[in-house]
Amino acid sequence: MIVNRATRVIEAFAFRHRDRLVWLHAATAVAFIAVIVVPVFLPDPPGNATPLNHWVTSANYALWGLWFPLVFLSVIVTGRSWCGLLCPMGAAAEWANKYGPKRAVPGWLKWEGTPVVSFLIITILGQTVGVRDHPEAALEVFGGTMLAAVLLGWLYGRRKRAWCRHVCPIGLLLGVFSRIGAVQFAPKVKRDGGDAWTEKGVCPTMIDLPRKEESRHCIQCFRCVNPQTKGSLELRLRTPGAEIERIRHHNPNAAEVWFLFLGTGIALGGFLWLVLPEYQQLRQAIGIWAVEREMFWISKPGPWWLMSVHPERREVFVWLDFFLIVGFMLLVMTAMAVALGALTAMAAWLGGLSDPLASFRKRFVELGYQYAPVAMVSLVVGLGGALFEPLGDLAGAAKGVLFAGGILWSLWLGWMILAFQGLGRGARLLALVPGLIGTFAVALSWWPAIFGP
């Protein structure tokens, strides 16, 4: 009763102040400029700089130590609220849409693989230009993403956010992980037919609201909420992970599962090349092989927008670095996707022995979602490692606790997915074994990147 009363209060507040949301977007736009643009025009910080005494260091910590990990962790509590309430890119795309030609969203943009490709390109580019170390690289990656959002927003959709639904690389991550979140917006009166796409209605991400079943595309902008009407949606609280536990009833999507596999692998590859001595040995061997064959171009630096060329900071990538980093990341991505795909296929086959009514593909897609928690924790602890630096000697313990929590949660989700597939306890234990192996494989693969080789 108290929970219902609290959600109704939140709904009423959001409904009353909906027109003032633009000020939140304006505030985050100013913060975006301060963190992404301003550091480019400031001198490099000295070696003893901290977030408290130099703006460049402060901006870097705000981006990688606060924004990135906290936004991802926030989906557990508030879903994709960042996207609907704060994100300056989505807001800018929607603003541009008011003045554009409002063309119909093309088929290539609506393809489920478009945001996956977007994520892979941004992740690889971020590594080759050094997005975590150089303010110019951060401006290129995040500023370029902003320009792409505005351009696509200007071109496509009719007062909608085609960028947020179909292209945004961060939106795809948050969307997948929002399925384990504790909040959802659900129709007061549900219409049959399953989750669907439509440009009609108030939803900026083109959800057919009366048929809404999944959380992935919902950016929680509260536009669909009207406490005074029966046809609107309402805010509901649920147990974290409940949507994935019952994923069979929430529009499971094969593209999301393969994104989990591919995204985990590409991000992992982006860290392993930095810490594994085997990578440096491979680099030296290929370099010697190329020089012996007079392929001297491979030792020359490329364009600044494609790779890190900062001699003043003692970091200059050459074409060898570029091709090796990209190739290594793609290799790790492929290996991770093949391994997780094979283990998930094995679990789906074992589950089919007791759940013969569902197709193999259906069981495969459902079981692929069990890796969401451990994948999210890996990204948070890896990419957002600066969040733990203020903890000093306790940083390792904090990472370990968070990591263990992700592993256990993934195993629990696998157990519950199998339960909703109708498997008994014994059959569940057997079918969970591949998921157990896969979950620990993800964790162990990230171990040297997070805790050291």
SULKA-V714878 format. One line per field, one symbol per residue. ss: DSSP state (h for helix, s for strand, l for the rest). phi: phi as a letter, one per 30 degrees, with the letter a starting at -180 (. if undefined). psi: psi as a letter, one per 40 degrees, with the letter a starting at -180 (. if undefined). A space follows every 10 residues. Layout:
# SULKA-V714878
ss = ???
phi = ???
psi = ???
This chain:
# SULKA-V714878
ss = lhhhhhhhhh hhhhhhlhhh hhhhhhhhhh hhhhhhhhhh hlllllllll llllhhhhhh hhhhhhhhhh hhhhhhhhll hhhhhhlhhh hhhhhhhlll llslllhhhh lllhhhhhhh hhhhhhhhhl llllhhhhhh hhhhhhhhhh hhhhhsllll lhhhhhllhh hhhhhhhhhh llssssslll llllllslll llllllslhh hlllllllll llllslllll llssssslll lhhhhlhhhl lllhhhhhhh hhhhhhhhhh hhhhhlhhhh hhhhhhhhhh hhlllhhhhl slllllllss hhhlsslshh hhhhhhhhhh hhhhhhhhhh hhhhhhhhhh hhlllllllh hhhhhhhhhh hhhhhhhhhh hhhlhhhhhh hhhhhhhhhh hhhhhhhhhh hhhhhhhhhh llllhhhhhh hhhhhhhhhh hhhhhhhhhh hll
phi = .ddddddddd edddddcedc dedddddddd dedddcceed ccdddddcdb dcbbdddddd dddccbeddd ddddddcbid deddcbeddd ddddddddcd dhdddddddd eddedddedd dddddeddci ddcbdddddd dddddddddd dddddcjbhb cddddcbedd dddddddddc dcbacbddbd cdkiebcacd jcddcidded cebccecdch diddcbecbd ddcbdbcbde jdddeceecb hdbdddddde dddddddddd cdddcddddd dddddddded ddchcdddcc dcdddcadbb ddcibbdcde dedddddddd ddeddddddd dddddddddd dddcbdddde dddedddddd dedddddddd dddcedeced diddeddddd dddddddddd dddedddddd djddeddded ddeddddddd ddddddeddc cjd
psi = dddddddddd ddddddfdee dddddddddd dddddddddd eiiiiideii eeehdddddd dddddcdddd dddddddeaf ddddddhddd ddddddddea efiihiddde hdeddddddd ddddddddef dedhdddddd dddddddddd dddddiigfi gddddedhdd dddddddede ieiihihdhh hieihihiei aeheefhgde ehdiedehef eedehheeie eaiihiiihh eddddfddef gihddddddd ddddddddde dddddhdddd dddddddddd ddefgddeei iaidedihgg deefhhiidd dddddddddd dddddddddd dddddddddd dddegediid ddddddddee eddddddddd dcdfdddede ebeedddddd dddddddddd ddddddddde eeiidddddd eedddddddd dddddedddd ei.
